[in-house]
Amino acid sequence: MKASTARYGTAMVGSLIFIFFCIAAENFLSVMNILTVLKQISVLTILAIGFSFALTTSELDLSFANVCSLSMVVTGGLIYNNYPVLLAVFCGIATGTLAGLLNGIIVTRFKVPSLIATLGVSSMANGAAFWVTEGVAYVGRWPKPFLFLGRGKVLGIPMLALWMLALALISLFVMKKTRLGIHMIFTGEADEASRLSGIPVKRIKVIGLTLSGFCAGLAAVLLTSSLSSASPTGGADFMLTTMAAVLLGMTMIEPGRPNIAGSFIGALIIGILSNGLVLMGAPYYAQDIILGVIIIGSVGFSASSVAKAAFSI
């Protein structure tokens, strides 16, 4: 009974929240609103999956929000200046991926704790984003193929939701069914024992941080397409909510361990809370207060894992 509560307790609380809003919030259960919730949490979930990859290898990536912003202005700048859509998408994702790779090299090659390394890269990304844009957002009438990535629909389902679900399924497969995923889990659980057993621990940590950067780049492309704009602070608002989703996910499914399914459910719970409170007319600051409670509670549960990731070398 206790094991079941530990694994699924948070998910059950999320279900109760869902039921509450079904009763208390008008139109909450409508198909259009459910699709809206999935669309709203898509970028959050993609960033949470990336953060989970890094945290699984016992590394903490605090650069993803600013890396996302930098990738947004790279993508938006190219689109704004009439470069091909494919080039803009590639460069946006590549920017995030290279930033993640840089994080990995600093952590493994120079033995800088990931808390410090990723904060440094975050500052660099923030400065570069303002340097590229001179503090002005890119806004314009952009090509329809690019806008379809973030605004289009397939059979009535938003493209953002489809991207999110596709990445979640692929990531879940990688973590559960491939050697890479198993090595990432083993590395995060016991890196020295993993090294002695022949797992290339440093390479695995680099891959985890690089995947976090890749997800930041992908999220940036989709967010730029969805908003039809790109600003040097476009990804900043996702910092706390992403961490909250992942840490909340660590309280369920696989308690104490970052996991893709938990991160998705964590993002969904945050999305349901935000959407339900808006429909009920709650003041905007109520969301921030509840988010703060979620962060404190989830960090309290998974503090040892977060501390290990932050300061491990």
C-alpha positions in Angstrom: 0.0 0.0 0.0 2.8 2.4 0.9 4.7 1.6 -2.3 1.6 2.3 -4.4 1.1 5.6 -2.6 4.7 6.6 -3.2 4.5 5.7 -6.9 1.1 7.0 -7.7 0.1 9.4 -4.9 0.9 12.6 -6.8 -0.9 11.3 -9.9 -3.9 10.5 -7.8 -3.8 14.0 -6.3 -3.6 15.3 -9.9 -6.7 13.3 -10.7 -8.6 14.8 -7.8 -7.6 18.3 -9.0 -8.8 17.4 -12.5 -12.2 16.2 -11.1 -12.5 19.3 -8.9 -12.1 21.6 -12.0 -14.5 19.4 -14.0 -17.1 20.3 -11.4 -16.2 23.8 -10.4 -14.9 25.4 -13.7 -17.3 25.9 -16.5 -16.3 24.4 -19.9 -13.2 22.8 -18.3 -14.1 19.4 -19.7 -14.9 20.6 -23.3 -12.8 19.1 -26.0 -11.6 22.5 -27.1 -10.3 23.3 -23.6 -8.6 19.9 -23.2 -6.8 20.5 -26.5 -5.9 24.0 -25.2 -4.4 22.5 -22.1 -2.3 20.1 -24.1 -1.2 22.9 -26.4 -0.3 25.1 -23.4 1.9 22.5 -21.8 3.7 21.4 -25.0 6.7 23.6 -24.7 6.9 23.1 -21.0 6.9 19.3 -21.4 9.6 19.4 -24.1 11.8 21.5 -21.8 11.0 19.2 -18.9 12.0 16.1 -20.9 15.3 17.8 -21.7 15.9 18.7 -18.0 15.0 15.1 -17.1 17.7 13.7 -19.4 20.4 15.8 -17.7 19.1 15.1 -14.2 18.9 11.4 -15.0 22.7 11.4 -15.4 23.0 13.3 -12.1 23.7 16.7 -13.7 21.7 19.8 -13.2 21.0 22.0 -16.3 20.1 25.6 -15.2 20.9 27.0 -18.6 18.0 25.6 -20.6 15.7 28.7 -20.3 18.2 31.2 -21.6 19.5 28.7 -24.2 15.9 28.4 -25.3 15.7 32.3 -25.6 19.0 32.4 -27.6 17.7 29.6 -29.9 14.5 31.6 -30.4 16.3 34.7 -31.6 18.6 32.7 -33.9 15.5 31.1 -35.4 13.5 34.3 -35.5 16.3 36.3 -36.8 16.8 34.0 -39.8 13.1 33.8 -40.6 12.8 37.6 -40.2 15.6 38.1 -42.7 14.0 35.8 -45.2 16.4 32.8 -44.9 14.9 29.4 -45.8 12.7 27.9 -43.2 14.7 24.6 -43.0 17.9 26.5 -42.3 16.2 28.6 -39.6 14.8 25.4 -37.9 18.2 23.6 -38.2 20.1 26.6 -36.7 17.7 27.0 -33.9 17.9 23.4 -32.8 21.7 23.3 -33.4 22.2 26.4 -31.2 20.5 24.6 -28.3 22.3 21.3 -29.0 25.7 23.0 -29.1 25.0 24.9 -25.8 24.2 21.6 -24.2 27.4 20.1 -25.6 29.3 23.0 -24.2 27.8 22.3 -20.8 28.8 18.7 -21.0 32.4 19.5 -22.0 32.8 22.0 -19.1 31.4 19.6 -16.6 33.3 16.5 -17.7 36.5 17.9 -19.1 37.1 20.8 -16.7 35.4 19.1 -13.7 33.2 22.2 -13.0 30.0 21.3 -11.0 27.0 21.4 -13.2 25.3 24.0 -11.0 28.2 26.5 -11.7 28.9 25.4 -15.3 25.3 25.7 -16.5 24.8 29.0 -14.7 27.8 30.3 -16.6 26.5 29.1 -19.9 23.1 30.5 -19.1 24.6 34.0 -18.6 26.6 33.7 -21.8 23.4 32.7 -23.7 21.5 35.6 -22.2 24.1 38.0 -23.2 24.4 36.6 -26.7 20.6 36.8 -27.1 20.6 40.5 -26.3 23.7 41.1 -28.4 22.0 39.5 -31.5 18.7 41.4 -31.1 20.0 44.6 -29.4 17.1 44.0 -27.0 14.4 44.2 -29.7 12.1 41.3 -30.5 11.7 39.9 -34.0 8.1 40.2 -35.1 6.6 39.9 -38.6 4.5 38.1 -41.1 6.4 34.8 -41.4 6.1 32.0 -43.9 3.1 29.7 -43.5 5.2 26.5 -43.5 7.1 27.8 -40.5 4.0 29.0 -38.7 2.4 25.5 -39.3 5.0 24.0 -37.0 3.5 25.8 -34.0 0.1 26.9 -35.0 -1.1 24.2 -37.4 -3.5 21.3 -36.7 -3.8 17.7 -37.9 -7.3 16.2 -37.6 -8.1 19.0 -35.2 -5.2 18.3 -32.9 -2.7 21.1 -32.4 0.7 20.5 -33.9 2.3 21.6 -30.6 0.6 18.7 -28.8 1.6 16.3 -31.5 5.3 17.3 -31.3 5.1 17.0 -27.5 3.5 13.5 -27.6 6.0 12.3 -30.2 9.0 13.5 -28.2 7.6 12.0 -25.0 7.1 8.6 -26.6 10.5 8.6 -28.3 12.2 9.7 -25.1 10.3 7.0 -23.1 11.5 4.4 -25.6 15.1 5.6 -25.4 15.1 5.5 -21.6 13.4 2.1 -21.2 14.4 0.1 -24.2 17.9 1.2 -25.3 21.4 0.7 -24.0 21.8 4.5 -23.9 18.9 4.9 -21.6 20.0 2.2 -19.2 23.5 3.6 -19.1 22.1 7.1 -18.3 20.1 5.6 -15.4 23.0 3.6 -14.1 25.3 6.6 -14.4 22.9 8.8 -12.4 22.4 6.1 -9.7 26.1 5.2 -9.2 28.6 6.8 -11.5 31.8 5.2 -10.0 30.3 1.7 -10.1 29.1 2.4 -13.6 32.6 3.4 -14.7 34.1 0.3 -13.1 31.6 -1.8 -15.0 32.7 -0.4 -18.3 30.1 2.4 -18.9 31.7 5.5 -20.4 30.3 7.8 -17.6 31.8 11.1 -18.9 30.4 10.5 -22.4 27.0 9.6 -21.0 26.9 12.8 -18.9 27.8 14.8 -22.0 25.0 13.1 -23.9 22.5 13.9 -21.1 23.4 17.6 -21.1 23.5 17.7 -24.9 20.0 16.2 -25.1 18.8 18.9 -22.7 20.2 21.5 -25.0 18.6 19.8 -28.0 15.2 19.9 -26.3 15.7 23.6 -25.5 16.4 24.3 -29.2 13.4 22.3 -30.3 11.2 24.1 -27.8 12.6 27.4 -29.1 11.7 26.7 -32.7 8.1 25.6 -31.8 7.6 28.6 -29.4 8.9 31.0 -32.0 6.5 29.5 -34.6 3.6 29.6 -32.2 4.1 33.2 -31.1 5.3 34.4 -34.5 7.9 36.4 -32.6 11.2 35.9 -30.9 12.6 38.0 -28.0 15.8 37.6 -26.0 13.8 36.7 -22.9 11.3 34.4 -24.6 12.2 31.3 -22.7 12.8 32.9 -19.3 9.2 32.2 -18.0 9.7 28.5 -18.3 12.5 28.2 -15.8 10.6 27.6 -12.6 7.7 25.8 -14.2 10.0 23.3 -16.0 11.9 22.5 -12.8 8.6 22.2 -10.9 7.2 19.7 -13.5 10.4 17.5 -13.3 10.6 17.6 -9.5 6.9 16.9 -9.2 7.4 14.0 -11.6 10.1 12.7 -9.3 7.5 12.2 -6.6 5.6 9.6 -8.7 6.0 6.6 -11.1 9.7 6.2 -10.1 9.9 8.1 -6.8 13.2 9.9 -6.2 14.3 9.4 -9.9 13.8 11.7 -12.9 11.5 10.0 -15.3 9.8 10.9 -18.6 6.3 9.8 -17.6 6.5 11.6 -14.3 7.7 14.8 -16.0 4.9 14.7 -18.5 2.3 14.2 -15.7 3.9 16.9 -13.6 3.6 19.3 -16.6 0.0 18.2 -17.1 -0.9 18.9 -13.4 0.7 22.4 -13.6 -1.2 23.0 -16.9 -4.5 21.8 -15.4 -4.0 24.0 -12.3 -3.2 27.1 -14.4 -6.1 26.5 -16.9 -8.6 25.7 -14.2 -7.8 28.7 -12.1 -8.1 31.0 -15.1 -11.5 29.5 -15.9 -12.6 30.1 -12.3 -11.5 33.7 -12.4 -8.7 33.3 -9.8 -6.2 36.2 -9.7 -3.0 35.7 -11.6 -0.8 35.6 -8.5 -2.6 32.6 -7.2 -0.8 30.5 -9.8 2.6 31.7 -8.6 1.7 30.9 -5.0 0.6 27.4 -5.8 3.6 26.9 -8.0 5.9 27.9 -5.2 4.2 25.3 -2.9 4.6 22.7 -5.5 8.4 23.5 -5.9 9.0 23.4 -2.1 7.1 20.2 -1.7 8.7 18.3 -4.6 12.2 19.5 -3.8 11.7 18.4 -0.2 10.9 14.9 -1.5 13.8 14.8 -4.0 16.4 17.0 -2.3 19.2 14.4 -2.3 19.0 13.8 -6.0 19.0 17.5 -6.8 21.9 18.2 -4.5 23.9 15.3 -6.0 23.3 16.6 -9.5 24.1 20.2 -8.6 27.5 19.6 -7.0 28.8 16.4 -8.4 32.0 16.5 -10.3 
